[in-house]
Amino acid sequence: AGWGQTGNQEISNTAVYSLYLASYAGGNPTWNTSFGTAYDIAGNGNGLLPSGFIATQSGNDDLKWETTTQTNVGLDFGLYKQKLSGSVDYYIKKTEDILVLPPYLGVIGEGGNRWVNGASMENEGWEVSLGYRDETSFGLKYDISANVSA
């Protein structure tokens, strides 16, 4: 029998934070750019343009690791001086608070990306294996085995 719990943290280290980006439209803070966040806020009409910021991600203070709990029970056996052997196993694997970055509605606007603990999943199954091992009278050893799982 066995029981265990593991966590998954395989997302960005900045997933809990709101992120903003200063974009000079390709890194060129001059008057020749036609997009980006550079803006003539003072109305001077010349010089370097100060950059604004665009939101790239919304923060989530409630974000936590996803957790997988797995329980298994099994029985191994050997009979007739280990000529016939096998095992039977049953497992349940539950994953909760799965970390996802879902698509968002366009009306949210820029920065709508947000990591959430958005799903749970449960897997369960069994496996049976059976083997037979013997030797013929003239010394040929053989081993036959099979397994089935679902």
N, CA, C and O of each residue as an XYZ file, in Angstrom:
600
protein
N       0.852     -1.175      0.000
C       0.000      0.000      0.000
C       0.892      1.232      0.000
O       2.011      1.201      0.513
N       0.396      2.301     -0.572
C       1.165      3.531     -0.600
C       0.263      4.745     -0.695
O      -0.854      4.676     -1.207
N       0.776      5.863     -0.186
C       0.058      7.137     -0.253
C       1.097      8.232     -0.396
O       2.148      8.179      0.243
N       0.819      9.207     -1.212
C       1.751     10.317     -1.365
C       1.073     11.537     -1.929
O       0.021     11.460     -2.564
N       1.710     12.676     -1.679
C       1.199     13.953     -2.171
C       2.360     14.738     -2.757
O       3.430     14.832     -2.157
N       2.133     15.305     -3.950
C       3.143     16.149     -4.578
C       2.492     17.432     -5.054
O       1.279     17.492     -5.257
N       3.303     18.447     -5.227
C       2.826     19.725     -5.728
C       3.455     20.037     -7.065
O       4.480     19.460     -7.428
N       2.844     20.951     -7.800
C       3.369     21.378     -9.091
C       3.489     22.884     -9.078
O       2.510     23.595     -8.852
N       4.691     23.366     -9.320
C       4.933     24.802     -9.354
C       5.465     25.236    -10.716
O       6.088     26.292    -10.828
N       5.227     24.432    -11.753
C       5.824     24.682    -13.057
C       5.099     25.780    -13.839
O       4.579     25.551    -14.931
N       5.081     26.957    -13.258
C       4.590     28.142    -13.950
C       5.597     29.245    -13.688
O       6.555     29.053    -12.939
N       5.390     30.364    -14.284
C       6.299     31.488    -14.120
C       6.364     31.943    -12.664
O       5.356     31.913    -11.958
N       7.527     32.356    -12.222
C       7.688     32.892    -10.865
C       6.913     34.192    -10.674
O       6.686     34.615     -9.541
N       6.506     34.826    -11.765
C       5.778     36.094    -11.671
C       4.275     35.911    -11.852
O       3.558     36.893    -12.047
N       3.784     34.674    -11.790
C       2.370     34.393    -12.069
C       1.414     35.076    -11.096
O       0.269     35.339    -11.463
N       1.839     35.370     -9.875
C       0.935     35.993     -8.900
C       0.889     37.514     -9.033
O       0.075     38.161     -8.374
N       1.746     38.096     -9.871
C       1.859     39.549     -9.948
C       1.155     40.130    -11.167
O       1.003     39.461    -12.189
N       0.730     41.380    -11.047
C       0.291     42.142    -12.209
C       1.546     42.674    -12.885
O       2.414     43.250    -12.229
N       1.643     42.483    -14.189
C       2.844     42.886    -14.924
C       2.515     43.960    -15.945
O       1.445     43.960    -16.553
N       3.461     44.876    -16.121
C       3.321     45.970    -17.071
C       4.580     46.055    -17.906
O       5.658     45.671    -17.451
N       4.451     46.555    -19.126
C       5.576     46.612    -20.045
C       5.665     48.000    -20.655
O       4.671     48.541    -21.141
N       6.877     48.579    -20.627
C       7.139     49.822    -21.345
C       7.563     49.427    -22.749
O       8.572     48.742    -22.913
N       6.819     49.839    -23.759
C       7.100     49.416    -25.130
C       7.342     50.636    -25.996
O       6.465     51.487    -26.142
N       8.551     50.722    -26.579
C       8.889     51.828    -27.465
C       8.674     51.468    -28.928
O       9.333     52.032    -29.801
N       7.785     50.561    -29.206
C       7.513     50.163    -30.588
C       8.780     49.664    -31.245
O       9.263     50.268    -32.203
N       9.314     48.594    -30.754
C      10.529     48.031    -31.337
C      11.783     48.583    -30.705
O      12.872     48.374    -31.239
N      11.679     49.272    -29.599
C      12.849     49.767    -28.882
C      13.399     51.074    -29.401
O      14.523     51.430    -29.048
N      12.662     51.818    -30.230
C      13.160     53.063    -30.805
C      12.316     54.230    -30.292
O      11.261     54.517    -30.856
N      12.766     54.910    -29.225
C      11.956     56.002    -28.637
C      12.095     57.322    -29.398
O      12.459     58.342    -28.813
N      11.808     57.302    -30.683
C      11.893     58.530    -31.487
C      10.532     58.851    -32.081
O       9.554     58.147    -31.832
N      10.478     59.896    -32.850
C       9.220     60.334    -33.455
C       8.823     59.495    -34.657
O       7.742     59.705    -35.207
N       9.650     58.555    -35.087
C       9.352     57.751    -36.267
C       8.487     56.525    -35.940
O       8.097     55.791    -36.848
N       8.190     56.300    -34.685
C       7.401     55.119    -34.338
C       5.916     55.416    -34.506
O       5.469     56.546    -34.312
N       5.159     54.381    -34.870
C       3.731     54.577    -35.062
C       2.906     53.719    -34.096
O       1.677     53.745    -34.143
N       3.560     52.979    -33.243
C       2.838     52.162    -32.275
C       3.698     52.023    -31.028
O       4.848     52.463    -31.015
N       3.165     51.432    -30.007
C       3.888     51.318    -28.745
C       3.259     52.225    -27.707
O       2.146     52.717    -27.893
N       3.968     52.443    -26.620
C       3.421     53.246    -25.531
C       4.085     54.612    -25.403
O       3.744     55.379    -24.502
N       5.038     54.933    -26.298
C       5.672     56.252    -26.253
C       4.628     57.313    -26.608
O       3.838     57.139    -27.536
N       4.641     58.430    -25.843
C       3.613     59.456    -26.042
C       4.185     60.829    -25.717
O       4.913     60.990    -24.737
N       3.857     61.805    -26.531
C       4.315     63.179    -26.312
C       3.407     63.853    -25.282
O       2.571     64.688    -25.627
N       3.582     63.480    -24.026
C       2.680     63.949    -22.969
C       2.800     65.450    -22.716
O       1.831     66.095    -22.313
N       4.011     66.015    -22.958
C       4.203     67.453    -22.738
C       3.814     68.272    -23.968
O       3.672     69.492    -23.882
N       3.639     67.598    -25.126
C       3.251     68.321    -26.342
C       4.384     69.115    -26.950
O       4.122     70.096    -27.646
N       5.644     68.737    -26.721
C       6.788     69.473    -27.251
C       6.984     69.291    -28.740
O       7.470     70.195    -29.419
N       6.616     68.145    -29.248
C       6.788     67.900    -30.682
C       8.197     67.540    -31.073
O       8.491     67.462    -32.266
N       9.096     67.315    -30.109
C      10.462     66.902    -30.438
C      11.088     66.192    -29.233
O      10.495     66.136    -28.156
N      12.279     65.660    -29.429
C      13.000     64.986    -28.346
C      12.551     63.528    -28.189
O      11.758     63.008    -28.974
N      13.086     62.900    -27.155
C      12.717     61.527    -26.862
C      11.326     61.491    -26.241
O      10.970     62.345    -25.429
N      10.573     60.521    -26.623
C       9.224     60.384    -26.082
C       9.269     59.532    -24.812
O       9.874     58.461    -24.818
N       8.651     59.977    -23.741
C       8.575     59.130    -22.548
C       7.620     57.963    -22.814
O       6.625     58.099    -23.526
N       7.951     56.828    -22.227
C       7.131     55.658    -22.458
C       5.999     55.570    -21.459
O       6.135     55.951    -20.296
N       4.897     55.067    -21.933
C       3.822     54.666    -21.046
C       3.990     53.187    -20.747
O       5.052     52.619    -21.002
N       2.976     52.572    -20.221
C       3.045     51.155    -19.883
C       1.774     50.460    -20.350
O       0.695     51.052    -20.350
N       1.910     49.217    -20.741
C       0.750     48.401    -21.065
C       0.695     47.225    -20.101
O       1.728     46.667    -19.731
N      -0.488     46.858    -19.705
C      -0.659     45.702    -18.823
C      -0.489     44.437    -19.654
O      -1.060     44.318    -20.738
N       0.301     43.489    -19.140
C       0.489     42.219    -19.844
C      -0.078     41.036    -19.065
O      -0.284     39.959    -19.626
N      -0.330     41.236    -17.770
C      -0.865     40.139    -16.951
C      -1.533     40.713    -15.709
O      -1.018     41.649    -15.097
N      -2.672     40.156    -15.342
C      -3.343     40.518    -14.097
C      -2.872     39.582    -12.994
O      -2.734     38.380    -13.219
N      -2.628     40.110    -11.824
C      -2.155     39.293    -10.709
C      -3.270     38.477    -10.071
O      -4.455     38.757    -10.251
N      -2.855     37.457     -9.316
C      -3.808     36.617     -8.593
C      -3.205     36.265     -7.240
O      -2.370     35.366     -7.139
N      -3.630     36.977     -6.204
C      -3.100     36.743     -4.853
C      -3.538     35.406     -4.272
O      -2.925     34.925     -3.319
N      -4.576     34.799     -4.816
C      -5.095     33.536     -4.287
C      -4.476     32.310     -4.953
O      -4.894     31.187     -4.670
N      -3.495     32.495     -5.827
C      -2.883     31.389     -6.552
C      -2.094     30.492     -5.599
O      -1.382     30.986     -4.725
N      -2.222     29.179     -5.767
C      -1.475     28.224     -4.940
C      -1.039     27.052     -5.805
O      -1.505     26.900     -6.934
N      -0.145     26.224     -5.276
C       0.345     25.060     -6.013
C      -0.801     24.103     -6.275
O      -1.711     23.968     -5.456
N      -0.753     23.436     -7.430
C      -1.681     22.330     -7.621
C      -1.148     21.143     -6.822
O       0.061     21.003     -6.634
N      -2.051     20.300     -6.359
C      -1.680     19.181     -5.492
C      -2.196     17.876     -6.078
O      -3.364     17.763     -6.447
N      -1.312     16.901     -6.155
C      -1.686     15.558     -6.607
C      -1.543     14.595     -5.446
O      -0.475     14.487     -4.843
N      -2.620     13.899     -5.136
C      -2.623     12.888     -4.088
C      -2.838     11.540     -4.738
O      -3.809     11.344     -5.469
N      -1.932     10.607     -4.475
C      -2.054      9.285     -5.079
C      -2.046      8.218     -3.996
O      -1.209      8.227     -3.093
N      -2.996      7.301     -4.109
C      -3.124      6.176     -3.183
C      -3.128      4.903     -4.017
O      -3.814      4.824     -5.035
N      -2.363      3.910     -3.585
C      -2.395      2.636     -4.292
C      -2.321      1.480     -3.299
O      -1.698      1.570     -2.241
N      -2.982      0.392     -3.685
C      -3.007     -0.827     -2.892
C      -2.686     -1.971     -3.840
O      -3.237     -2.045     -4.939
N      -1.805     -2.855     -3.423
C      -1.426     -3.950     -4.299
C      -1.116     -5.215     -3.529
O      -0.899     -5.202     -2.318
N      -1.103     -6.295     -4.264
C      -0.779     -7.596     -3.693
C       0.120     -8.330     -4.686
O      -0.251     -8.512     -5.846
N       1.296     -8.750     -4.234
C       2.197     -9.563     -5.029
C       2.148    -10.980     -4.474
O       2.049    -11.162     -3.261
N       2.214    -11.980     -5.338
C       2.125    -13.350     -4.857
C       3.006    -14.276     -5.681
O       3.333    -13.988     -6.832
N       3.379    -15.376     -5.078
C       4.130    -16.435     -5.740
C       3.650    -17.772     -5.195
O       3.551    -17.950     -3.981
N       3.353    -18.710     -6.086
C       2.827    -20.011     -5.685
C       3.639    -21.125     -6.347
O       4.333    -20.896     -7.339
N       3.545    -22.311     -5.797
C       4.205    -23.491     -6.352
C       5.702    -23.260     -6.554
O       6.232    -23.399     -7.656
N       6.357    -22.904     -5.463
C       7.801    -22.625     -5.470
C       8.155    -21.527     -6.474
O       9.155    -21.625     -7.185
N       7.336    -20.496     -6.525
C       7.496    -19.311     -7.378
C       7.344    -19.606     -8.868
O       7.704    -18.765     -9.691
N       6.823    -20.772     -9.239
C       6.569    -21.040    -10.653
C       5.442    -20.151    -11.175
O       5.515    -19.667    -12.304
N       4.436    -19.938    -10.395
C       3.323    -19.063    -10.743
C       3.423    -17.820     -9.865
O       3.423    -17.922     -8.638
N       3.506    -16.661    -10.484
C       3.627    -15.414     -9.709
C       2.789    -14.331    -10.381
O       2.388    -14.454    -11.538
N       2.543    -13.292     -9.635
C       1.778    -12.193    -10.200
C       1.549    -11.079     -9.209
O       2.053    -11.096     -8.086
N       0.782    -10.120     -9.652
C       0.449     -8.984     -8.789
C      -0.885     -8.400     -9.228
O      -1.292     -8.518    -10.384
N      -1.546     -7.771     -8.277
C      -2.790     -7.049     -8.512
C      -2.627     -5.695     -7.843
O      -2.292     -5.630     -6.660
N      -2.857     -4.608     -8.580
C      -2.715     -3.254     -8.046
C      -3.936     -2.424     -8.392
O      -4.529     -2.582     -9.459
N      -4.307     -1.530     -7.469
C      -5.398     -0.585     -7.687
C      -4.900      0.782     -7.234
O      -4.287      0.900     -6.173
N      -5.161      1.824     -8.038
C      -4.694      3.162     -7.663
C      -5.780      4.209     -7.896
O      -6.667      4.048     -8.734
N      -5.674      5.283     -7.124
C      -6.512      6.474     -7.285
C      -5.567      7.673     -7.265
O      -4.755      7.821     -6.352
N      -5.682      8.520     -8.273
C      -4.836      9.704     -8.367
C      -5.735     10.926     -8.528
O      -6.439     11.052     -9.530
N      -5.715     11.821     -7.552
C      -6.542     13.036     -7.589
C      -5.638     14.260     -7.693
O      -4.725     14.439     -6.887
N      -5.900     15.096     -8.685
C      -5.165     16.346     -8.834
C      -6.148     17.484     -8.647
O      -7.173     17.546     -9.326
N      -5.836     18.385     -7.725
C      -6.720     19.516     -7.423
C      -5.993     20.822     -7.643
O      -4.766     20.883     -7.573
N      -6.751     21.857     -7.907
C      -6.214     23.207     -8.117
C      -5.210     23.247     -9.266
O      -4.147     23.854     -9.138
N      -5.539     22.606    -10.387
C      -4.641     22.570    -11.539
C      -4.396     23.997    -12.032
O      -5.333     24.776    -12.205
N      -3.132     24.325    -12.254
C      -2.736     25.660    -12.688
C      -2.976     25.814    -14.187
O      -2.442     25.048    -14.990
N      -3.775     26.802    -14.556
C      -4.084     27.052    -15.962
C      -4.054     28.545    -16.261
O      -4.282     29.377    -15.382
N      -3.769     28.864    -17.509
C      -3.826     30.239    -18.006
C      -4.915     30.262    -19.070
O      -4.625     30.102    -20.255
N      -6.181     30.462    -18.653
C      -7.285     30.358    -19.614
C      -7.342     31.561    -20.554
O      -6.832     32.633    -20.226
N      -7.964     31.384    -21.721
C      -8.198     32.539    -22.590
C      -9.181     33.492    -21.899
O      -9.968     33.076    -21.049
N      -9.125     34.747    -22.269
C     -10.012     35.716    -21.630
C     -10.825     36.470    -22.675
O     -10.471     36.503    -23.853
N     -11.907     37.067    -22.229
C     -12.787     37.820    -23.111
C     -12.102     39.089    -23.610
O     -11.364     39.737    -22.868
N     -12.347     39.434    -24.855
C     -11.746     40.623    -25.437
C     -12.154     41.908    -24.725
O     -11.406     42.885    -24.746
N     -13.343     41.925    -24.089
C     -13.793     43.149    -23.415
C     -12.948     43.466    -22.180
O     -12.984     44.586    -21.669
N     -12.190     42.482    -21.705
C     -11.297     42.749    -20.559
C     -10.181     43.677    -20.989
O      -9.707     44.487    -20.194
N      -9.753     43.568    -22.246
C      -8.700     44.433    -22.759
C      -7.328     43.871    -22.456
O      -7.175     42.720    -22.047
N      -6.331     44.721    -22.669
C      -4.957     44.261    -22.463
C      -4.733     43.860    -21.007
O      -5.377     44.377    -20.094
N      -3.829     42.948    -20.821
C      -3.509     42.490    -19.464
C      -4.498     41.496    -18.907
O      -4.508     41.259    -17.699
N      -5.328     40.910    -19.740
C      -6.324     39.966    -19.255
C      -5.776     38.592    -18.913
O      -6.476     37.787    -18.299
N      -4.524     38.304    -19.300
C      -3.924     37.029    -18.926
C      -3.854     36.925    -17.410
O      -3.384     37.844    -16.739
N      -4.326     35.796    -16.871
C      -4.323     35.625    -15.420
C      -4.269     34.136    -15.095
O      -5.152     33.377    -15.494
N      -3.242     33.724    -14.377
C      -3.133     32.332    -13.930
C      -4.161     32.079    -12.846
O      -4.363     32.913    -11.964
N      -4.818     30.912    -12.913
C      -5.809     30.529    -11.907
C      -5.654     29.055    -11.560
O      -5.092     28.278    -12.331
N      -6.155     28.686    -10.403
C      -6.297     27.279    -10.037
C      -7.659     26.866    -10.552
O      -8.664     27.028     -9.860
N      -7.701     26.331    -11.774
C      -8.971     26.229    -12.451
C      -9.576     24.875    -12.666
O     -10.645     24.801    -13.271
N      -8.980     23.802    -12.219
C      -9.569     22.511    -12.551
C      -9.147     21.453    -11.535
O      -8.209     21.641    -10.761
N      -9.857     20.358    -11.565
C      -9.519     19.175    -10.776
C      -9.708     17.960    -11.680
O     -10.483     18.003    -12.635
N      -9.000     16.888    -11.375
C      -9.083     15.692    -12.188
C      -8.823     14.480    -11.307
O      -8.025     14.540    -10.372
N      -9.508     13.372    -11.613
C      -9.292     12.139    -10.871
C      -9.104     10.993    -11.847
O      -9.886     10.821    -12.782
N      -8.064     10.216    -11.620
C      -7.803      9.011    -12.395
C      -7.804      7.841    -11.432
O      -7.301      7.949    -10.313
N      -8.359      6.736    -11.857
C      -8.269      5.527    -11.056
C      -8.148      4.352    -12.006
O      -8.616      4.403    -13.143
N      -7.517      3.296    -11.526
C      -7.347      2.152    -12.391
C      -6.770      0.972    -11.650
O      -6.506      1.026    -10.449
N      -6.582     -0.092    -12.398
C      -6.050     -1.312    -11.826
C      -5.118     -1.972    -12.837
O      -5.178     -1.701    -14.037
N      -4.266     -2.836    -12.324
C      -3.350     -3.587    -13.158
C      -3.195     -4.982    -12.575
O      -3.029     -5.139    -11.365
N      -3.247     -5.976    -13.417
C      -3.067     -7.365    -13.009
C      -1.976     -7.967    -13.877
O      -2.030     -7.855    -15.102
N      -1.002     -8.593    -13.273
C       0.030     -9.297    -14.041
C       0.127    -10.725    -13.524
O      -0.067    -10.991    -12.337
N       0.428    -11.626    -14.432
C       0.509    -13.035    -14.098
C       1.655    -13.638    -14.892
O       1.804    -13.364    -16.083
N       2.461    -14.456    -14.236
C       3.601    -15.067    -14.902
C       3.773    -16.521    -14.494
O       3.397    -16.933    -13.397
N       4.352    -17.285    -15.413
C       4.642    -18.692    -15.131
C       6.061    -18.979    -15.599
O       6.430    -18.640    -16.724
N       6.850    -19.600    -14.741
C       8.250    -19.880    -15.010
C       8.506    -21.350    -14.699
O       8.087    -21.857    -13.658
N       9.204    -22.036    -15.623
C       9.485    -23.460    -15.388
C      10.697    -23.877    -16.212
O      11.307    -23.070    -16.913
N      11.021    -25.141    -16.108
C      12.151    -25.709    -16.837
C      11.740    -27.096    -17.326
O      11.129    -27.873    -16.593
N      12.085    -27.388    -18.571
C      11.744    -28.708    -19.124
C      12.711    -29.765    -18.601
O      13.719    -29.441    -17.972
N      12.402    -31.005    -18.860
C      13.234    -32.117    -18.382
C      14.608    -32.126    -19.045
O      15.543    -32.703    -18.490
N      14.760    -31.503    -20.223
C      16.069    -31.471    -20.887
C      16.790    -30.134    -20.695
O      17.757    -29.850    -21.403
N      16.323    -29.295    -19.731
C      17.063    -28.102    -19.318
C      16.661    -26.791    -19.960
O      17.330    -25.787    -19.718
N      15.618    -26.735    -20.758
C      15.164    -25.481    -21.369
C      14.328    -24.703    -20.357
O      13.307    -25.185    -19.868
N      14.781    -23.502    -20.058
C      14.050    -22.642    -19.115
C      13.159    -21.688    -19.908
O      13.570    -21.171    -20.947
N      11.973    -21.463    -19.433
C      11.060    -20.539    -20.098
C      10.272    -19.746    -19.056
O      10.099    -20.159    -17.909
N       9.809    -18.595    -19.516
C       9.076    -17.666    -18.655
C       7.986    -17.019    -19.516
O       8.283    -16.404    -20.541
N       6.765    -17.156    -19.109
C       5.628    -16.588    -19.822
C       4.926    -15.606    -18.882
O       4.643    -15.933    -17.730
N       4.652    -14.414    -19.378
C       3.961    -13.441    -18.514
C       3.024    -12.573    -19.354
O       3.179    -12.424    -20.566
N       2.050    -12.012    -18.648
C       1.083    -11.128    -19.293
C       0.588    -10.131    -18.256
O       0.617    -10.393    -17.054
N       0.136     -8.990    -18.745
C      -0.501     -8.043    -17.833
C      -1.668     -7.355    -18.518
O      -1.712     -7.228    -19.741
N      -2.605     -6.920    -17.703
C      -3.794     -6.229    -18.169
C      -3.994     -5.041    -17.252
O      -3.802     -5.145    -16.040
N      -4.380     -3.912    -17.826
C      -4.648     -2.742    -16.973
C      -5.777     -1.923    -17.580
O      -6.072     -2.007    -18.772
N      -6.378     -1.149    -16.736
C      -7.445     -0.256    -17.176
C      -7.449      0.969    -16.275
O      -8.270      1.867    -16.458
